[in-house]
Amino acid sequence: MTRPQHFGWFLARGFGPQGWGYPALDWDYDWTRPEIYQEAARTLEQAGFDLVIIEDAPSMGSPETIDIRVRHAFGGPKHDPLLLAPYLFQATKHLGVVPTVNPAASLPYTSARQFATLQHLSANRLGLNVVTDTGSARHFSDAAQLGHDEAYDRAEEWLDSIRSLWRSWDDGALVRDRATDVFADGTNMRRVQHRGTHFAFDGPLNALPFADGEPAIVSPGGSGRGLGFAGANSDVQLALAPLHEASVRAYRSKIHDAAVAAGRRPEDIKILFAIQPVITSSAEEADRIVAASAHPDDAALVQIARKQSSDLETDLTSLDLDKPLDLAIFGPHVSRGSIQRLVGDRGEDAPLRAHLTALVRAGRFSDRTGFVGTAEEFADVIEELGEWGNDGVLLWGDFHPVSLHRTLDELVPVLRRRGILRREYADGGLQANLQAF
Ligand SMILES: Cc1cc2nc3c(=O)[nH]c(=O)nc-3n(C[C@H](O)[C@H](O)[C@H](O)COP(=O)(O)O)c2cc1C
């Protein structure tokens, strides 16, 4: 039976020059100004999306690889998405806005106060995509960079700290009684004296408590520790996993088990699978795109090598395409998961050309080999995910009206007709929308 699902948009290159290198996006586009993002946010709201998540990294990466990352604007520059959020709230009424935040980059008290301010300003529409990348540590102190699991420990301490500050006004602390001229009762506020492993501070928080729920917590980590963090703490998990039934069900159960172990209900967390679709106007067009991608020329491979070089902080563009890729070129700073995604199961003798070709090759929705196809075919995939219990889908792309309209114009009416996409919003902000079904 068809079930409604939640839809999000992942602004995958963050608040940066995402049109760079894509001539088709070269119209009325100034990435440093709010207008283009506001227009896109309105489009998503008209489409019935619950939220937009804005990717971020506070750093341009290791000193040795900055040029690789900025030369084609893949890895930077990026402006702070928390400061873009108010402009998107102002342009919309229901859309949740979720900037990415890294506990390495801000102290709990400052963050709790900033997030509380935005939650009030937006009428409960703030979310926070909590990430644990440690590569930017050198910008914030000279302390040693944390390991993978320690970064999750710090993220949990940071989030617990923020929540204890948000809850530092007990019931009855906010009085607002004009007759007695009492605004608040300071004797009903908790002092919150936190002395932890990573943070030490006192409360209470100098911001109003929430009457209608806290900002939504979103998380993207896919390791065992990451899924455990999501189950214990998150309202939304961004899921990157193969979209076949066993994989989808296994991913969901791991998070649900972690939620139950932490005393929560499985339905407290919505799991959104990330997909980057290419929607075509006909099956023939989709077939042509897939066929054209089967044998990419060297120019196409260099283009994908540039992006990979930025993501992997390792220059692949100067390597011989026809020689085996020596994995020793990747330093210890490079994510093992990202290397694995590049090399797949092709073996150590496979030339770089084979790895890059696999990334360029597209497949069809219709036979479940990829993400190219018509709106109806994509809706079939989403409907099937729903039959396996899925909560929703996160469409992955830039935030330019051209890309949004290409993806959504035919898809939204199809999803609505099938009852998969909401027609109206709950009255109460992001958490209320997430919990509406
Ligand atoms: C869909 C998705 C979105 C992500 N967005 C960001 C991001 O905006 N900023 C960031 O620093 N890391 C981002 N990450 C990386 C995660 O925060 C995390 O560092 C990474 O997945 C490693 O954690 P893990 O080992 O638990 O998977 C993202 C990961 C996924 C799957």
The ligand as a Tripos MOL2 file, in Angstrom:
@<TRIPOS>MOLECULE
LIG
   31    33     1     0     0
SMALL
NO_CHARGES

@<TRIPOS>ATOM
      1 C1         24.6010   12.1130    3.2850 C.3       1 LIG1
      2 C2         25.8390   12.5790    4.0270 C.ar      1 LIG1
      3 C3         26.0540   13.9170    4.2610 C.ar      1 LIG1
      4 C4         27.1870   14.3700    4.9500 C.ar      1 LIG1
      5 N1         27.3600   15.6960    5.1320 N.ar      1 LIG1
      6 C5         28.5040   16.1390    5.7220 C.ar      1 LIG1
      7 C6         28.7500   17.5330    5.8540 C.ar      1 LIG1
      8 O1         27.9570   18.3840    5.4370 O.2       1 LIG1
      9 N2         29.9020   17.9250    6.4670 N.ar      1 LIG1
     10 C7         30.8160   17.0300    6.9420 C.ar      1 LIG1
     11 O2         31.8280   17.4470    7.4950 O.2       1 LIG1
     12 N3         30.5970   15.6900    6.8410 N.ar      1 LIG1
     13 C8         29.4740   15.2460    6.2290 C.ar      1 LIG1
     14 N4         29.2720   13.9050    6.0990 N.ar      1 LIG1
     15 C9         30.2770   12.9890    6.6830 C.3       1 LIG1
     16 C10        29.8780   12.5620    8.0920 C.3       1 LIG1
     17 O3         29.6840   13.6060    8.9780 O.3       1 LIG1
     18 C11        30.9330   11.7080    8.7550 C.3       1 LIG1
     19 O4         32.0790   12.4970    9.0370 O.3       1 LIG1
     20 C12        31.3650   10.6090    7.8790 C.3       1 LIG1
     21 O5         30.2280    9.9660    7.3560 O.3       1 LIG1
     22 C13        32.2270    9.6870    8.7150 C.3       1 LIG1
     23 O6         31.4840    9.2030    9.7820 O.3       1 LIG1
     24 P1         31.1340    7.6970    9.7910 P.3       1 LIG1
     25 O7         32.4670    7.0240    9.8750 O.co2     1 LIG1
     26 O8         30.2710    7.4760   11.0040 O.co2     1 LIG1
     27 O9         30.4180    7.4240    8.5100 O.co2     1 LIG1
     28 C14        28.1510   13.4440    5.4110 C.ar      1 LIG1
     29 C15        27.9310   12.0740    5.1990 C.ar      1 LIG1
     30 C16        26.7960   11.6430    4.4960 C.ar      1 LIG1
     31 C17        26.5950   10.1720    4.2860 C.3       1 LIG1
@<TRIPOS>BOND
     1     1     2 1
     2     2     3 ar
     3     2    30 ar
     4     3     4 ar
     5     4     5 ar
     6     4    28 ar
     7     5     6 ar
     8     6     7 ar
     9     6    13 1
    10     7     8 2
    11     7     9 ar
    12     9    10 ar
    13    10    11 2
    14    10    12 ar
    15    12    13 ar
    16    13    14 ar
    17    14    15 1
    18    14    28 ar
    19    15    16 1
    20    16    17 1
    21    16    18 1
    22    18    19 1
    23    18    20 1
    24    20    21 1
    25    20    22 1
    26    22    23 1
    27    23    24 1
    28    24    25 2
    29    24    26 1
    30    24    27 1
    31    28    29 ar
    32    29    30 ar
    33    30    31 1
@<TRIPOS>SUBSTRUCTURE
     1 LIG1         1 GROUP 0 **** ****
